[in-house]
Each structure stands twice: as structure tokens, then as C-alpha cells.
Amino acid sequence: MEELKKLFGEMQSAFAEFKRTNDEKLASIEKKGSADGLLEEKLEKINTQLSKLEKEIEEKRLAANRAPLYGPNGENLMDLTPEEKSHYEAMKGFLRKGTHIEEMQTRSMQAGLDEDAGYLLARPTVGRIVSKIYETTPLRQYADVMTISSGKLTGPTDLDEADSGWVGEAEDRAETGTPGVGEYSIEVFEQYAEPRVTQRFLDDAAVDVESWLSNKVASKFSRVENSGFAIGNGVKKPRGIFSYATVTTVDASRAWGTPQHLVTGAAADFAAANPSDVFIDLIHALKVDYRAGSAWMLPRLTLAKVRKFKDGQGNYLWQPAITAGNPSQLLGYPVMEAEDAPAVGAGNLGVAFGNFKVGYQIVDRLGVRVIRDAITKKGWVKFYTTKRTGGDIVNFEAIKFLKYST
């Protein structure tokens, strides 16, 4: 907590300096007709510092709130059955020496986990990997996440409303219309990591192979997921939020399956005059029922531009985090930095806003598998590790976009 307090203080100081520098830049433009180059350079350095501090605060906050052996759903991963404990011990021997193979096969099935190709990691190790992925894949903290034991998730889409009407006390009641129900389907796709290490590294008794593997695999999986959930095309990967063709048509008359966007008003940029107006319009394009729990999703360099925007009273739209548990906000809503989201460019969907818990579904296939390969390259051991994940928009009213004009 002391480290967090220090970081919050640094964030406040950096933001105060950011505002002073940006105000000086604006005054220079008004007086000379152009910005001072030194002020521009200073502003970009402060912007970079703000992004770095924001990331450090989020990492510290998550680390402070996370028990090391608790899974993403709060379950105590050390509350294992005798079979699971045996599987866990066998797995550690398997990772280090390649032993306990038969026991790994038997215990995987007894633990109730999927025993398909390869050997399943024990629950504590899976929990460590998944917890780290949650911490580094921003969308997982906002979207709805479900774990399944099959190859796809299907669910209903409620596209209509039931009819109703007014009636007098003694009048006949005619039958009203029945709402139609559709269905969505989200397939899970395989992502993989293949970290390798020397046999000498594994022979060193001081090495925690399980922890090393967890860190390496989680790092790879989170990078793959971040890209898939943002821009994936749905072919052997999740369907990304920014991958859809969008239209300007409002909810009442737009076909289901197509999200809505507003245009920024300037080619490959935000409007020169009152650029913040389109952000306000986007908030109110979202139905009021979805706004509670909504957040912004945009890449780091776009956020650097948005940090400079002010409202009509000269107040900055972006405000830094000042206490633990309260992320930085834009117009009162949390900001999610998604580095894989499209950059500023003509015709790009550059900013998403909405209730991702309602609008986007992430699906995880139960279990993480590993194949230990000590044969392919002598002196080295590869850990081919796989996990299956999918994702897609399930409510096309709950997420809106800003699109850069062409």
C-alpha cells in the first residue's frame, strides 16, 4: 500500500505538470500561431510517464489484492482432493525430470480434467497461469468470462420485446405478439506457447520450474489474447471487438449483428474544434441501462491525444487514478488501454465505449495441456503448452465506436 500511495502521488504530480505544459503549449499556439517544439517534446515525455505510472499502479493494485494460490474465480487452489494433490506432485516431477508419466495420465483423469493430447497441468499451476493472464489482458477484467468443457458455447439472443397494450376492465383481451429468440455460438480456438530451457537449468534443484513455466506461458498467452480480443477475425482465433463493419444507424433501425459508430469529424483525426463533443455523443448513443459498468477501450497513443482534450469550462476530460481500485477515467468512465486496438487513421475504428460485461463474451476451454519434449534438440527441453479460448460480441447494442473520418 505504501508503494501504491507513492505511485498515486507521482501520478498526481505528473498530471499537474502535464496540464501546465499543455496550457503553455496552447498559449504559445494562440500567441505565435504554432507550438513551441520544446513544449511538444516535454509534453510527450510526460505523456509517456503517465502511461508508465498508470501501468505500474494497476500491476501493484492487482498484486496487492491477489492471493498467490487463488484462481480468477476466488477458489482456493490448494483445497485439493487427495487425487489432485497426487497429480500436482507428479506434475512437478514430470516437468523437471520427465518422470511420473503413467501417474500423470492416471491422475489427470481422476482429477476430473480433460485428458486429451498431452498431460494436463495440475489445478494450482493452471490457476497461476490464468491469474496472470487476467492481470495482463485488460478486456478480461471488463468482459464476461465463462469456462466450458466442450468445443463451443451457445446461448440465446433476445432480439424482440413482448407486445402489450391498455385495456378496460370488462373488455376482451386479444393475444399479444410473442418475442423472437435467436442464438449465438462462440467456438474456442487453440493458442500455444513453447518455452524451452536447458537440461542443466532443470537439473538445478534451486529452480522453481513450475513458477518459471507459469510466467512464460502466461506472458505468451496474454499477448495472443490481447490481439485476438481486439482485432481477431474469428478464423482460428477469437472475433475481435474492432473487427466488425459498423454503420451510423441507431439501435431502433439497425440490423442485429452490426455495431454502431459515430464519426470523429476530421480526416484521420479528431475534430479541430471541440474534439470532446464526439466522446459525449458516444456516451449518450448508448442506452442508459448499459452505461453503468461501461468503460473506454483505446490504444496508448490515442489516449495520449485524448489526455489533452478539455471541456467547455477548461477541465481536462481525462483524470488520473487517485486511490486504489479506481482506475483512470475519461468523462467519468474507466479507461482500458488496448495496445492492439487500431491506431489513428482514416476510416479506422479507433475507440470503443460500452458495457463489455454485457456486450462481449470470452470463453475458456477447461484445462491447460503440456507436452515435454527433450528429444528434438539435445540438451534442451521444450514445454509445448496449449490452451483453448474464444470470444465474440454477443450484444450489438452494448458497445459503440468512434470512427475516424476519411
N, C-alpha and C positions, 0 to 999 in steps of 0.2 A: 504493500500500500504506500510506503514511503517513496518507492521508485515511481509509482503512478502519480503521486502528488507532485513530485519533481517534474515529471513529463508534462502534466497539466499546466504547471507554471511556465515551463518553456514554451508550450503551445500558445498560451495567452500573450506572452512577451513577443513571440514571433508574429502573431496575428496583429498585435498593436503596431509593430514595425512595418508589417505588410500594408496596413491601412495608411500609415503616414507616407510611405514610399509611393503608393498608388495615388494618393491625393496630390503629392508633389508632381507626379507624372502628368496627371490631369491638368494641374495648374500650368505646367510647362507647355502642354499642348495648346491650352487656351491662350497663353501669352505669346508663344513663338510660332504656333502652328504646327509643331512637331514635338515628339517626345525626346527627352534627353537620353542618349544612349546609355550613359552610366546608370540612370534610374531604371531603364529597362533591364539591364543586366542584374542590378541589385534585386529587382522585383522577382526575376526568375529564380535567383538563388534562394530567396525567402520562400517562394512557392515550393521549391524542391524540399526545403527544410520542413515546411508544414506537412507535406505528404509523408516524409520520413517519420516525423513525430506522430502523425496520425496512425501510421502502421505500427510503430513501437507501442503506442498506448493500447491498441487493440490486442496485440500479442501479449502484453503484460496483463491486461484485464482477463483474457482467456486463461492464461497460465495461473493467475491467482484464484480463479473460480473452478479450475479443473482438478478433481482428484485424479491422481495418475492411473488408477486402475478402475475408473468408472467409464462406461460406454456412453455414446451420444444420447441414449435414452435414459440415462441416470442409473442403469443397472450396475450393481457391484460385480465386477468381472472376476473377483476372487471367490464369490459364492458359488463354487463349482461342485458338481456331483463327484463322487469317487471316480467314475469313469472319465469325466472331464479332466480331473486332476492327473490321472494316469496319462491321458492324451497329451496334456500340457508338458509333463516331464519327458515323455517320449519324443515330443516335437523338438525340445531343446537339444536332445541327443542327436536327433536326425539332422538338425541344422548344422551342428558343429562337426559331427563325425560321419554322418550318413548312416548311422546305426538305427535300431528300433524300427526298421521299415515295416515289418509284419505287425508290430504293435500299433504303429501309426495307422495302418489300414483298418485294423480291428477297432481301435478306439474312436476313429473318425465316425464309423457307423454307429457305435454305441452312444456317442455324444449327440446323436440326432442330427448331425450335419450332413450336407450333401457330400457323397463320397465319389463324385465323378473325377475325371482325369487328374492325376497328381494327388498330393497329400494336403489335406486341409490344415491350415494353421489353427492352433487352439484359440479359444474364445478370448483370453486376455490379450494375446498378440493381435488378433483381429480388432479388438476394442481400441488398442493403442493406435493402430493404423487408421481406423475410421475416425477416431477423435482428432487426430492430427489433420486428416483431410477436411473435417468440419471447420477447423480453425483457419485453414488456408484457402478454402473455396468459399468466397463470400456469399454466393447465392444459397448455399445450404443453410445459412443462418436465417434466411428470409422465406425460402420456398417451402412447400410441403414435401416431406420425405417419407417414403414407405419402403419397408423391406419385404420382399416376397420370396417364395420358394419355387416359383415357376418361371417361364421364359418371358412373360409379359403381364402387364397389369391392364385390366379393362374396367371401365366404370361408366355410369350413366351421365349424359349431359342433359340438363333440364333447359330446353330451349324456349318453352312457351309458359304461359300462365293459364290457370283455370279461369273460365269465364264466370261472371257473377252479375247480378242486377238487383234493382229495387223492386219490391212487390208489396201490395196491400195485404192487410190481414186476412181477407177472405178470398183473395184471388188465386187462380191456379198457378202452380209453379212449373214452368217449362224446363225441360232438361237443358243444362248448360254444356258448353263445349269442354272437352277433356284435353288437357295439355299433352303435347307430343314429347316423347323422350328419345334421345339419341344415345350413342355410345362412343367412347373414346378408347383407344388401345395404345399402350406405350410398351415397346419392346426393350429388353435390356441387352446391351452390347458389351462385348469383352474389351477391356483395356488391360494393358500388361506393363510390367516393369521387369527388367533383367539385370539387377545389380550383380557385380561379380567381385570376388575378393580372393586373395592368395590363400593357399592352404596353410601357409605359415601363420597368416593372420588368424585363421580359425584355430590353429593349434595352441595359440597363446591363451592360457587359462584366464587371463585378466579381461579378455574381450567379451563384452555382452553382445553376442551375435543377434539375439532376438531384438534388442533395442536398436542396433545398427540397421537390421533389416527393416524394422518398422519405420525408421526415419527415411531411409532411401525410397522405400516403396510409397510411403505417404506423399513424399515430395513429388515423385513422378505422377502418381495418380491424380493429385490435386491440380497439377499443371494441365494434364489431359482433360480433366473435368471442366476446369475454368474455360477452356477453349470450346469444348462441346456445348456447355450450357449457354454460352454467349452466341456462337456463330455456327454450331454444328448443323449439317444439312439433313440429318436423320438417316443417312446411309452408313451403316456400321458404326454409328455414333449417335448421341442424343440430338434432338432437334433444338437448335439454339433459339433463344428469345429474339435475337436480331435477324434471324434467317427468313422471316416471313415477308412476303409482299404486302404492303399496307395501303390503305386508302384514307381519304379525308371524311368519308361518310360517317355520320353519327350512329350510335348504337341502335336506335329505333329502326333504321332502314338499311343497315349493313348486313351482308350475308355472314352467317356464323362461320368461323374458321379464318376470318380475315381481320387483323387488328386495325385500329385507327391511328392515324398520325396527324400532327399539326406541323406546319412548315415554319421554319425559323424567320423567313422574310428577307434573307440575304444569301447570295450565291456562296456556297461553301463556308458559311459563317453565320453568326447571329446578327440580328438587325443592328444597324449602327446607332439608331435612336431607340431608347427604351428596350434594350435586348431582354430585360427581365420579364416583359409583358407576356411573352410566349410561355414562360415557365408557369406563370399564374394561370394562364388559359389552360395549360395542360392539366393542372391540378383540378380545375373545375370541369374539364371534359370527362373526368372520372366520376361515376355516380357516388353519391355521398356515402352509401353503405360500404363501399370499398376503401374509402380514404383512411379510416382507422387501420393502422398497421401497414400503411403504404410506405414506399421508400423510392429513392432515385438510384438508377444504375447507369454509370457512365465511366469512360476511361480516364486515366490520370491526367493526361494533357488537356482534355476537355474541361475537367474540373479546375485546372489551373486558369483557364479563361473565365470560367463561371465565378470563381472567387472574387473577381474584380467587379462584378455587377452590383449595382445599388438600386434601391427602390426610389420612389419619388421624393422621399424625405432624406435621402443621402445615407440610409442604412445599408450595410452590406448584406446581401442575401444569404451568403454562406456564413455560418457561425461555428467556431471550433468546439470540440468536446471540452467540458469544464469539470465534469465529475465522472467517476467510473460507472459504466453501464449506460451512459448517454452518449451515443456517437455524434460525430459532427453532423450538422444539419443544414439543409438548404430549404429555405422558406418553411421551416418547422418540421421537415421530414428527414429521416436518416439518409445518409449518402453511402452507397455501396460502390467502391472503386473496382471496376471490372476491366482489367488491362486488355482483355481480348475483344472488348466491345469496339465497334467501328470508330475510327478517328474522324475528325472534322474533314468533310469532303462533300463535294456537290452530289446531291441525291442520296447520301448516306443516312441511315437511321442512327443518330448519334447519341440519343438519350432515351432511356426508358423510365417510366414512372408508373407505379401501381402497387396493388396488393399481391405480391408474389406468392404468399401463402395460399391465396385463393386461385391465382392465375397460373402458376407453374408447378408441375408435379415431377419430382425426382423419384426414381425407382431404383432400389438396390437389390441385386440378387443375393440371397443368403450365402455367406461363406467367402473366404479368400483362399485360393489354392497356390501351392508352391511345388515346383519340380527342382530338385537339387541335381545339378549337372557337374560332376567332377571329371568327366571323360573328354569332353570336346577340346579343352585346352589344358594340357598338363601343367600342374602347379597352380591352377586357378579353379575356383568353384563358382558356378553361376547359379543364381536363385531366380528361376523363371516364375514369376508370380502374376496371377490373374485375378481380376475382379470384374463383375458384370454390372453395368449401370445404364440407365436410360433416363430420358427427360423430355418433356414437351409442354407446351401451353395447353391448358385444359379449359380455361375460361377466357374468351377473347374480348370480354368487356373489362376485365380487371387490370389490364396492362395497356398503357398508352405510350406513344412515341413522339419524339421530335425528329423531324426530317429536315436536313439542310436543303435549302432551295438550290435549284440548278441555274 
